[in-house]
Amino acid sequence: MSISTAAPGRSTASFWSVRRETSLNWLALGLLLAAWNASDNEAANVRPRPEALRGYSYVSVRAAHRVASVER
């Protein structure tokens, strides 16, 4: 096992920032996979889309929240 050093012309700060970014990307992937595994894929448990939003193929969280607060 060899000890890696920063490449010539690169600072050690750059070396560690790349390593940090890589580890954060792996962490984000792990969190995404955990959320995906925890989600329930059964359509029976999903509430139908509100009538005001059924014509749209994409609905933002803000739009869904706004429609839900108007319906109450």
C-alpha positions as CSV (number, residue, x, y, z in Angstrom):
1,M,0.0,0.0,0.0
2,S,1.5,3.3,-1.0
3,I,0.8,6.7,0.5
4,S,-0.6,9.0,-2.2
5,T,0.5,12.6,-2.4
6,A,-0.9,15.5,-4.4
7,A,0.1,15.6,-8.0
8,P,2.9,18.0,-9.0
9,G,1.4,21.4,-9.6
10,R,-1.6,20.8,-7.4
11,S,-1.9,22.0,-3.8
12,T,-2.8,19.6,-1.0
13,A,-5.9,21.8,-0.3
14,S,-7.1,20.9,-3.8
15,F,-6.3,17.2,-3.2
16,W,-8.4,17.1,-0.1
17,S,-11.3,19.2,-1.5
18,V,-11.7,16.6,-4.3
19,R,-11.7,13.8,-1.8
20,R,-14.3,15.6,0.3
21,E,-16.5,16.2,-2.7
22,T,-16.3,12.5,-3.6
23,S,-17.2,11.3,-0.2
24,L,-20.2,13.7,-0.1
25,N,-21.3,12.4,-3.4
26,W,-21.2,8.8,-2.0
27,L,-23.1,10.0,1.1
28,A,-25.8,11.6,-1.1
29,L,-26.2,8.5,-3.2
30,G,-26.6,6.4,0.0
31,L,-29.3,8.7,1.3
32,L,-31.1,8.6,-2.0
33,L,-31.0,4.8,-2.1
34,A,-32.2,4.7,1.5
35,A,-35.1,7.0,0.8
36,W,-36.0,5.0,-2.3
37,N,-36.0,1.7,-0.4
38,A,-38.1,3.2,2.4
39,S,-40.8,4.6,-0.1
40,D,-43.9,2.6,-0.5
41,N,-44.6,1.7,-4.1
42,E,-48.2,0.5,-3.7
43,A,-50.6,2.8,-5.6
44,A,-53.4,1.9,-3.2
45,N,-51.9,4.1,-0.5
46,V,-51.4,7.1,-2.7
47,R,-54.0,9.9,-2.5
48,P,-55.4,10.9,-5.9
49,R,-54.2,14.2,-7.3
50,P,-56.5,17.1,-6.4
51,E,-59.0,18.0,-9.1
52,A,-57.3,21.4,-9.8
53,L,-54.0,19.8,-10.5
54,R,-55.1,16.8,-12.6
55,G,-54.5,18.4,-16.0
56,Y,-50.7,18.9,-15.3
57,S,-48.0,16.3,-15.9
58,Y,-45.7,18.0,-13.4
59,V,-46.8,19.5,-10.1
60,S,-44.4,21.4,-7.8
61,V,-44.6,21.1,-4.0
62,R,-45.5,24.8,-3.8
63,A,-48.5,24.3,-6.1
64,A,-49.7,21.2,-4.3
65,H,-49.4,23.0,-0.9
66,R,-51.2,26.1,-2.3
67,V,-54.1,23.9,-3.6
68,A,-54.3,21.9,-0.4
69,S,-54.5,25.0,1.7
70,V,-57.3,26.5,-0.5
71,E,-59.4,23.2,-0.3
72,R,-59.4,23.2,3.5
